[in-house]
């Protein structure tokens, strides 16, 4: 049994960043984590998936190498090698967090943690249970997990019906795969498996892929996917699923037609559930939202004094960078520091398929719903000099501005390096810059970022290069 100032229950992006910040503020900190440090993001999500997407990018670029005067001969694809590299990258990142814990004198308690009475946590490891206490607060950062679709007959069996976890450790790409759910995870794995030779069918119940993004983004990515031979089915409802030992038969209704699809593997990418079961929330009296997340205020406080919650377990957006910022806030709150409240409307979205998609703020549909008078500025990468030089001309920058004040209501980018470019607009929105102020900043030529300046010009009716 040991006593600390702060205990974090979970060592993912929210928990480990919060722990480091708390240690920087002079707190004696412990993190309870049964798996490797870094959580889902480092071990089973962001990092290994993006390593595979980088492999997919190289595979797709090599197919067009001859256009650049580079002849590489026969190209052989090996998903197993790409997978092993992604696991190595993941492991190195997790070890990096371990190093940061040692550097900041943070105690890592390995085991399964359950909330105890007051500000205590019971930790079980190797059949033994110990109780550790916190004098200032316990932070719940247990994250989220993938879930199957039992209502559609798609329980995860980890062979023919898999989640993103199993996809990350396959030795080879399946010949045929259906991906159910075309959000960020679904689109990213559609990209990866297509690049490594799988016949991919992408199934989405909503009217567009990437349903949380601006409609123009879903249309653009869908068009690109279809060019690459990915079957994209939107407004598609699964009515039957027959799961076998070596294949799965799906019945899907789309556009008034019934389709029978048989594939080697089905990847369920239709959402995540908060890790709230079995951690003592009910016994501690912690209130939940109607969607099953832990209810918190802007100080990350739960309904129970001394207990806090951050990251996926505290609700959407279920993004690593949102959790990291919540971790920094909760550390400052517990240490009695002044903190800057998190503006959840300023959390950027990033999807790393090719072309990439990134956004911040409202979609055009959301702006219309709020009845705000607005103008749209849009600039295609096909008219951008840097995009032409790299041969990556798919996509656009779209900026939605308020007519009255020039406020940037939303920004949406589809194209190469979109997930990097979005941060100019994230900084702009956080600091309340107008489109005029963005355009006044000189953008180097030739760069992809010039497309942002051109989109702001278009929002003001002054576009130059298109």
C-alpha positions in Angstrom: 0.0 0.0 0.0 1.3 3.4 -0.9 0.0 7.0 -0.8 0.4 9.5 -3.6 -0.9 13.0 -4.3 -2.6 11.9 -7.6 -3.4 8.5 -9.0 -4.4 8.0 -12.7 -6.4 4.9 -13.5 -5.3 4.2 -17.0 -2.0 5.0 -18.9 -3.3 6.1 -22.3 -2.8 9.5 -23.9 -5.1 11.2 -21.4 -3.6 9.5 -18.4 0.0 9.6 -19.2 0.0 13.2 -20.3 -2.0 14.2 -17.2 0.5 12.3 -15.1 3.5 14.1 -16.6 1.9 17.5 -16.3 1.0 16.7 -12.6 4.6 15.7 -12.0 5.8 18.9 -13.6 3.6 20.8 -11.1 5.3 19.0 -8.1 2.8 16.3 -7.5 3.7 12.7 -6.4 2.0 10.7 -9.1 1.1 7.1 -9.8 -0.4 5.6 -12.9 -2.2 2.2 -12.8 -2.0 0.4 -16.1 -2.2 -3.3 -16.7 -0.9 -3.2 -20.3 1.9 -1.3 -21.8 2.0 2.5 -21.3 0.4 4.6 -24.1 -2.9 2.9 -24.1 -5.0 2.1 -27.2 -3.5 4.9 -29.2 0.1 3.8 -28.9 -0.5 0.0 -28.7 -3.7 -0.7 -30.8 -4.8 2.5 -32.5 -3.2 5.7 -33.7 0.4 4.7 -33.9 0.4 1.2 -35.4 -2.4 2.1 -37.8 -0.6 5.2 -39.1 2.5 3.1 -39.6 0.4 0.8 -41.8 -1.0 3.8 -43.6 2.5 5.0 -44.3 3.2 1.6 -45.9 0.0 1.9 -47.9 1.1 5.4 -49.0 4.5 4.0 -50.2 2.8 1.1 -52.0 0.4 3.5 -53.9 3.2 6.0 -54.7 5.4 3.3 -56.1 2.6 2.4 -58.6 3.1 5.8 -60.1 6.9 6.0 -59.8 7.4 5.6 -63.6 5.6 8.9 -64.1 8.4 10.6 -62.2 11.1 8.8 -64.2 11.8 6.2 -61.5 11.4 2.6 -62.7 11.4 0.1 -59.8 10.5 -3.1 -61.7 8.1 -5.6 -60.2 6.7 -4.5 -56.9 6.0 -7.2 -54.2 3.6 -6.4 -51.4 4.0 -8.1 -48.0 1.4 -7.0 -45.4 3.2 -9.2 -42.7 6.4 -7.1 -43.0 4.4 -3.9 -42.8 2.5 -5.2 -39.8 5.7 -6.2 -38.0 7.2 -2.8 -38.6 4.0 -1.2 -37.2 4.3 -3.3 -34.1 7.9 -2.2 -33.7 7.0 1.4 -34.0 4.2 0.9 -31.4 6.6 -0.8 -29.0 9.2 2.0 -29.3 6.5 4.6 -28.6 5.4 2.7 -25.5 9.0 2.5 -24.3 9.3 6.2 -24.9 6.4 6.8 -22.4 8.2 4.5 -19.9 11.3 6.7 -20.2 9.2 9.9 -19.6 7.8 8.3 -16.5 11.3 7.6 -15.1 12.4 11.1 -16.1 9.5 12.7 -14.2 9.6 10.2 -11.3 6.1 8.8 -11.9 5.3 5.5 -10.4 3.9 2.9 -12.8 1.7 0.3 -10.9 1.1 -2.6 -13.1 -2.2 -4.3 -12.7 -6.0 -4.0 -12.9 -7.4 -1.1 -11.0 -10.8 -0.7 -9.4 -12.0 2.3 -7.4 -12.1 1.8 -3.7 -13.6 3.9 -0.9 -12.8 7.6 -0.8 -9.8 8.4 -3.0 -8.3 4.9 -3.2 -7.8 2.3 -5.9 -7.5 -1.5 -5.5 -4.9 -3.0 -7.8 -4.8 -6.7 -8.6 -1.8 -8.3 -10.3 -0.6 -11.9 -10.2 -3.4 -12.9 -7.9 -2.5 -10.3 -5.3 -4.5 -7.1 -4.4 -3.1 -3.9 -2.9 -4.8 -0.7 -2.1 -3.3 2.7 -3.0 -4.6 6.1 -1.9 -4.4 9.6 -3.3 -4.5 12.6 -1.0 -5.7 15.0 -3.7 -7.6 13.0 -6.4 -8.0 9.9 -8.5 -8.3 10.5 -12.2 -10.3 7.9 -14.2 -8.6 7.6 -17.7 -9.6 4.0 -18.6 -10.3 4.8 -22.3 -12.5 2.9 -24.7 -12.6 -0.4 -26.5 -13.8 -1.7 -29.9 -17.2 -3.4 -30.0 -18.9 -5.8 -32.4 -22.3 -5.6 -33.9 -24.2 -8.5 -32.2 -27.5 -7.0 -33.3 -26.4 -7.7 -36.9 -25.0 -11.1 -36.2 -21.4 -9.9 -36.2 -19.9 -10.8 -32.9 -16.1 -10.5 -32.9 -14.7 -14.0 -33.3 -11.2 -12.7 -34.2 -10.9 -14.9 -37.3 -13.6 -14.1 -39.8 -15.1 -11.2 -37.9 -12.4 -8.9 -36.6 -11.9 -5.5 -35.1 -9.1 -3.0 -35.8 -7.1 -4.8 -33.0 -6.9 -8.0 -35.0 -6.4 -6.2 -38.2 -3.2 -4.8 -36.8 -1.6 -8.2 -36.2 -2.7 -10.1 -39.4 0.2 -11.9 -41.1 -1.2 -11.2 -44.5 -4.0 -9.1 -46.2 -7.1 -11.1 -46.9 -8.1 -11.6 -50.5 -11.5 -10.1 -49.8 -12.7 -8.0 -46.9 -15.9 -6.1 -46.0 -15.4 -3.1 -43.6 -18.6 -2.2 -41.7 -18.5 1.4 -40.7 -16.9 4.2 -42.9 -15.8 6.6 -40.2 -12.1 7.4 -39.7 -11.1 3.8 -38.7 -13.1 2.2 -41.5 -11.7 4.5 -44.2 -8.2 4.1 -42.9 -8.3 0.3 -43.1 -10.0 0.4 -46.5 -7.0 2.4 -47.7 -4.5 0.0 -46.1 -6.0 -3.3 -47.4 -6.7 -1.9 -50.8 -3.1 -0.8 -51.1 -2.0 -4.4 -50.1 -4.1 -6.1 -52.7 -7.4 -6.9 -50.9 -10.7 -6.6 -52.7 -12.4 -4.1 -50.3 -16.1 -3.4 -49.8 -16.8 -0.4 -47.5 -20.3 -0.4 -46.0 -21.8 2.7 -44.3 -25.4 3.0 -43.0 -25.3 6.8 -43.3 -25.7 8.7 -46.6 -22.0 9.4 -46.9 -18.7 7.9 -45.8 -17.0 9.9 -43.0 -20.4 10.9 -41.8 -19.1 13.2 -39.1 -17.2 15.3 -41.7 -18.5 18.0 -44.1 -20.5 16.4 -46.9 -18.1 17.6 -49.5 -15.3 15.7 -47.8 -17.2 12.4 -47.9 -18.0 12.8 -51.5 -14.4 13.6 -52.4 -12.9 10.6 -50.5 -15.6 8.3 -51.9 -14.8 9.4 -55.4 -11.1 8.7 -54.8 -11.8 5.3 -53.2 -13.9 4.2 -56.2 -11.1 5.1 -58.6 -8.9 2.8 -56.7 -11.4 -0.1 -57.0 -12.9 0.1 -53.5 -16.6 -0.8 -53.5 -18.3 2.0 -51.5 -21.8 1.4 -50.3 -23.6 4.2 -48.5 -27.1 4.3 -47.1 -26.5 0.6 -46.7 -28.3 -1.6 -44.2 -27.2 -5.1 -43.2 -30.2 -7.4 -43.0 -28.5 -10.7 -42.5 -25.0 -12.1 -41.7 -24.0 -15.7 -41.9 -20.6 -16.2 -40.2 -18.6 -19.3 -41.2 -15.2 -20.7 -40.3 -13.5 -19.3 -43.4 -15.9 -16.7 -44.8 -18.8 -14.5 -44.0 -21.9 -13.9 -46.1 -23.6 -10.5 -45.8 -27.0 -9.4 -47.1 -26.9 -5.6 -47.6 -29.7 -3.4 -48.8 -28.6 -0.2 -50.6 -30.3 2.1 -53.0 -33.4 -0.1 -53.0 -31.3 -3.1 -54.1 -30.4 -6.2 -52.1 -26.8 -7.3 -52.4 -25.3 -10.6 -51.3 -21.6 -10.3 -50.4 -19.3 -13.1 -49.4 -15.8 -12.2 -48.1 -13.0 -13.9 -46.3 -13.1 -11.4 -43.4 -15.4 -8.7 -42.0 -13.8 -5.8 -40.1 -16.2 -4.2 -37.7 -15.3 -0.5 -37.5 -18.6 0.9 -36.3 -17.8 2.5 -33.0 -16.2 2.2 -29.6 -17.5 1.8 -26.1 -16.2 3.5 -22.9 -14.3 1.2 -20.5 -16.6 1.7 -17.5 -17.4 -1.9 -16.6 -15.9 -3.4 -13.5 -14.0 -0.4 -12.3 -16.2 0.4 -9.4 -18.1 3.4 -10.8 -21.5 2.3 -9.4 -20.2 1.5 -6.0 -18.4 4.9 -5.9 -21.6 6.7 -6.9 -20.2 8.2 -10.1 -22.9 9.6 -12.4 -23.0 8.7 -16.1 -24.4 10.6 -19.1 -27.4 9.2 -21.0 -24.8 7.8 -23.6 -22.9 5.8 -21.0 -19.9 8.1 -20.5 -18.7 9.5 -17.1 -20.3 12.9 -16.5 -17.8 15.7 -15.9 -17.7 19.5 -15.7 -15.1 21.8 -17.2 -12.8 21.1 -14.3 -12.9 17.3 -15.3 -14.7 16.7 -11.9 -17.2 13.8 -11.7 -20.2 13.8 -9.4 -18.0 12.5 -6.6 -15.6 14.8 -4.8 -12.0 13.8 -5.4 -12.7 11.7 -8.5 -12.0 13.1 -12.0 -12.4 11.6 -15.5 -10.6 12.4 -18.8 -10.2 11.0 -22.3 -12.6 8.6 -24.1 -14.3 7.5 -20.9 -15.4 11.1 -20.4 -17.2 11.3 -23.7 -16.7 12.4 -27.3 -14.9 13.5 -29.3 -13.0 10.2 -28.7 -9.7 11.5 -29.9 -6.2 11.1 -28.3 -5.4 14.8 -28.6 -8.6 15.8 -26.8 -7.7 13.4 -24.0 -4.2 14.8 -23.8 -5.6 18.3 -23.3 -8.0 17.1 -20.7 -5.1 15.4 -18.9 -3.2 18.7 -18.8 -6.3 20.5 -17.5 -7.0 18.0 -14.7 -3.4 18.2 -13.5 -3.6 21.9 -13.3 -7.0 21.8 -11.5 -5.7 19.3 -8.9 -2.5 21.3 -8.3 -4.6 24.5 -7.8 -3.3 26.2 -10.9 -5.2 28.5 -13.2 -6.3 26.6 -16.2 -7.7 27.4 -19.7 -11.0 25.6 -20.3 -11.2 23.2 -23.2 -13.2 24.5 -26.2 -14.6 21.3 -27.5 -15.6 23.1 -30.7 -11.9 23.6 -31.4 -10.8 20.0 -31.4 -9.5 19.1 -34.9 -10.5 15.9 -36.6 -7.9 13.9 -38.5 -8.4 10.9 -40.8 -5.2 9.5 -42.3 -6.5 7.6 -45.3 -5.4 8.8 -48.8 -6.4 11.5 -49.5 -6.2 12.6 -45.9 -9.1 14.5 -44.3 -8.9 17.1 -41.5 -11.4 19.5 -40.1 -12.2 21.9 -37.3 -15.3 23.7 -36.3 -18.7 23.3 -37.9 -19.7 21.6 -41.1 -21.7 23.6 -43.7 -24.9 21.6 -42.7 -24.4 22.6 -39.1 -23.9 26.3 -40.0 -27.2 26.1 -42.0 -29.0 24.5 -39.1 -27.9 27.4 -36.8 -29.2 29.8 -39.4 -26.0 31.8 -39.6 -25.4 33.9 -42.6 -22.2 32.5 -44.2 -19.9 32.4 -47.2 -17.8 29.5 -48.4 -14.3 29.8 -49.8 -13.0 26.7 -51.6 -9.8 26.1 -53.4 -8.8 22.8 -55.2 -5.4 21.3 -54.9 -5.5 20.6 -58.6 -4.8 24.4 -59.0 -1.9 24.4 -56.4 1.6 24.4 -57.8 3.1 22.3 -55.0 0.4 19.7 -55.3 1.1 19.4 -59.0 4.8 18.9 -58.5 4.2 16.0 -56.1 1.4 14.5 -58.2 -1.1 14.7 -55.3 -3.8 16.9 -56.7 -6.9 15.3 -55.2 -8.9 17.3 -52.7 -9.5 20.9 -51.6 -9.5 23.4 -48.8 -12.9 24.6 -47.8 -13.4 27.5 -45.3 -16.8 28.6 -44.0 -16.9 32.2 -42.7 -19.4 34.3 -40.9 -20.6 37.1 -43.2 -20.9 39.7 -40.5 -17.6 39.4 -38.7 -15.4 37.2 -41.0 -15.2 34.6 -38.2 -14.0 31.2 -39.3 -16.9 29.0 -38.5 -15.4 25.8 -40.0 -12.5 24.6 -42.0 -12.3 21.3 -44.0 -9.3 19.9 -45.9 -9.1 16.9 -48.1 -5.7 16.1 -49.7 -2.1 15.3 -49.1 -0.9 16.3 -45.6 -4.3 17.6 -44.7 -3.8 16.5 -41.1 -0.8 18.8 -40.9 -2.3 21.7 -42.7 -5.4 21.9 -40.4 -3.3 23.3 -37.6 -2.9 26.7 -39.2 -6.7 26.9 -38.9 -6.8 25.5 -35.4 -4.5 28.3 -34.2 -6.6 30.8 -36.1 -9.8 29.7 -34.5 -8.4 29.4 -31.0 -7.1 33.0 -31.3 -10.3 34.2 -33.1 -8.5 35.3 -36.3 -10.7 36.3 -39.2 -10.3 35.2 -42.8 -8.8 38.6 -43.5 -6.1 38.1 -40.9 -5.2 34.7 -42.2 -4.8 36.0 -45.8 -2.6 38.9 -44.5 0.0 36.3 -43.4 2.3 35.6 -46.4 2.3 32.0 -47.4 5.5 30.6 -49.0 5.4 29.6 -52.6 5.2 26.8 -53.7 3.5 25.2 -50.7 0.3 23.3 -50.1 -0.6 25.9 -47.4 -1.1 28.4 -50.2 -4.4 26.6 -50.7 -5.5 27.8 -47.3 -4.8 31.4 -48.2 -6.6 31.0 -51.5 -9.6 29.5 -49.8 -9.8 32.5 -47.5 -9.6 34.8 -50.5 -12.4 32.9 -52.1 -14.5 33.4 -49.0 -14.1 37.1 -49.6 -14.7 36.8 -53.4 -11.0 37.5 -54.3 -9.5 34.2 -55.2 -6.4 34.5 -57.5 -5.3 31.2 -58.9 -8.6 29.4 -59.8 
